[in-house]
Amino acid sequence: MIKSPYYKYTPANVLENENFKLYWNRSILTDKTIPFNRADITFKNKKTKNTFLIDLAVPNTHNLTKTITDKQNKYQELANEICAMWKQKAAQVIPKVISSMGVIPKSLSQSLTRLNLHLNTYIQLQKSVILGTCSIVKNFLNYKLNHQA
């Protein structure tokens, strides 16, 4: 079986089995209006009754701390509502933030641990971010070369 690269994989909006439910880039319908109801990934463990709201960001290096704090605050109301609506023991907001230059905040290892992911997962995340940044720079430089007066 040939495994396609992670960057070519497009998940379904909802994946579910008897133990887990995962929403990818999908709004969560709530009983009351919540301004931020669409985390990048919503992962629900049906057995432990824990939900994780995972939001990804790739800011400039000088905005790392602010972005992490903003993500936490932005989705906390949704986490509280999910606990009440879905009768969860806990709903945690987990920002996954790496700077566009590949700088990794200390909180990333805590996030990986909370999700029970291998700590070396940050290497793939970092590689993906750096390759993405290089692609953006390359496209920009090609555009400038092709559109000079």
C-alpha positions, 0 to 999 in steps of 0.5 A: 500500500502506498501512503500519500504524503500528509500534505496531500491528505484532506480529511472528511469533515466528520470522522467517527467510530464507537470511541471517538468523534473528530470534526475537521474545520466544522462549526459546532452547533450550540444552544446559545450563540458563541462567536467562535464556534469553529476550531480547526479540529474538535476531537471527542473521546466518547469513553473518557468524556473529554473533548479537545478543541485544537486550533492551529496557527503559524504567526511571526516569531514575535507574536507567538505568546500573544497568539497562544493566549488569544487562541486559549481565550477565543475558544474557552466559551465554546469549551464551556458550552461543549461540556454542558451540551455534550455532558463532557467531563472536560473540554480543553483548548489546545493551541498548536502554534509554531512560528513561520520561521520554525520557532517552537514555544515551550507550550507545544510539548505540553500540547503534544503530551495532553493529546498523547502524541509522541513528543517528536511530532514537533519535528514533522510540524516544524518541517511542514511550517518551514516548507510552507514558508519557503513555498510562500517566499519562492512564489512571492519572488517568482511573482516579483520577477515576472511582474517587474516593469 
